[in-house]
Structure formats: structure tokens, C-alpha cells
Amino acid sequence: MLKTLKTQKGFTLVEILVVVIIVAILAAIAVPVYMQYVEKAKSTEAQSAISAIRTAYNIHYQAHGTTDNYDIDKALKDARVGLSTTKNWRFEVVGNPPQRYVATSTNEFSSGEGKVVYYDVDQAKYHGFGIDDEVDETNL
């Protein structure tokens, strides 16, 4: 009986523990990176809508010489922003002429309410959820 136990092949407890530790370390590295990709993908919806809204504002400005009396509801309609996007995000435009286009997630958004994505006209750059590591929401 003792002879048959020595000839059996298999993994020792130490070998299995080493593999489990290596997998745990890889998971600890991979999960945060994956979550960043997920956030970036979710913020893309807001970025696309903001881009369409910016285009609508620019067209209105070129046609009328001003953005007075042109509000976000008209811009959303002209930009043909979809119903699912308007369920997930609330949009606003800051300034006249616009200096910042802001999208704030609603309670329908799968990552939670209050996530902010914005486009700064002066910097010509997007900021916020899924884009920057940290967002100073006091400057919105």
C-alpha cells in the first residue's frame, strides 16, 4: 500500500497554493485595469452625445449668428440624441457662447447617478468619468 502512494502522481499542497497566489496577484492587477476600460466605454456614450450637441450649437450659431434662445432641448432634438442616451445622461450647456458642455449621469445609468463627463471648449478636451483619474467637480 505504501509503495502505491509513492508512485501516484499529482500536485502537492504547496504547489497548489503557489498557483492560487499567482492567480490572485494577476486578478488584483487585471480587475482595476478592466474596470477602467468599462468606465471609459460607458463615458463614450456621453462623449458622442456631447459631440452631436456641440455640432448642433455650431450649426445654429452659423445660421443665426448667436446661440441666444437656443436651449439644450432644441439641441438634443436637432442632434437626434437617442432616448436611451437621454435616459442615462442629463445634459447642460454652460455659457453663451458655450464654454462647456456637461453630461451628468441619471439614476438610470448602470454605474450610478452623478457621474460627470464634460467638454471644455477652451481646452478642446473631454474630462470626467472614464477619462480622467480624478475630477474636480467644484469647477463644473
C-alpha positions, 0 to 999 in steps of 0.5 A, spaced: 500 500 500 505 504 501 509 503 495 502 505 491 502 512 494 509 513 492 508 512 485 501 516 484 502 522 481 499 529 482 500 536 485 502 537 492 499 542 497 504 547 496 504 547 489 497 548 489 497 554 493 503 557 489 498 557 483 492 560 487 497 566 489 499 567 482 492 567 480 490 572 485 496 577 484 494 577 476 486 578 478 488 584 483 492 587 477 487 585 471 480 587 475 482 595 476 485 595 469 478 592 466 474 596 470 477 602 467 476 600 460 468 599 462 468 606 465 471 609 459 466 605 454 460 607 458 463 615 458 463 614 450 456 614 450 456 621 453 462 623 449 458 622 442 452 625 445 456 631 447 459 631 440 452 631 436 450 637 441 456 641 440 455 640 432 448 642 433 450 649 437 455 650 431 450 649 426 445 654 429 450 659 431 452 659 423 445 660 421 443 665 426 449 668 428 448 667 436 446 661 440 441 666 444 434 662 445 437 656 443 436 651 449 439 644 450 432 641 448 432 644 441 439 641 441 438 634 443 432 634 438 436 637 432 442 632 434 437 626 434 440 624 441 437 617 442 432 616 448 436 611 451 442 616 451 437 621 454 435 616 459 442 615 462 445 622 461 442 629 463 445 634 459 447 642 460 450 647 456 454 652 460 455 659 457 453 663 451 457 662 447 458 655 450 464 654 454 462 647 456 458 642 455 456 637 461 453 630 461 451 628 468 449 621 469 441 619 471 439 614 476 438 610 470 445 609 468 448 602 470 454 605 474 450 610 478 447 617 478 452 623 478 457 621 474 460 627 470 463 627 463 464 634 460 467 638 454 471 644 455 471 648 449 477 652 451 481 646 452 478 642 446 478 636 451 473 631 454 474 630 462 470 626 467 468 619 468 472 614 464 477 619 462 480 622 467 483 619 474 480 624 478 475 630 477 474 636 480 467 637 480 467 644 484 469 647 477 463 644 473 
